[in-house]
């Protein structure tokens, strides 16, 4: 992504967990037991803010709706 502005993620250690948030938008955040877990949850939960979409190979993106 040449020329794209970097999105800064701030990770703070709290009493018993880590809190990760976008520096420009502290309303988008996630918590985790480790720094990596907090950042991973943030990216998975708010990937659209980064312009990314995470797909798991072989799994549907949306739950299937079954009409009986």
RAGI-V143612 format. One record per helix or strand of 2 or more residues. SS is the DSSP state (@ for helix, = for strand). FROM is the first residue (numbers start at 1). TO is the last residue. If there is no record, write none. Layout:
# RAGI-V143612
ss = [SS,SS]
from = [FROM,FROM]
to = [TO,TO]
This chain:
# RAGI-V143612
ss = [=,=,=,@,@]
from = [9,18,25,35,47]
to = [13,22,32,45,50]
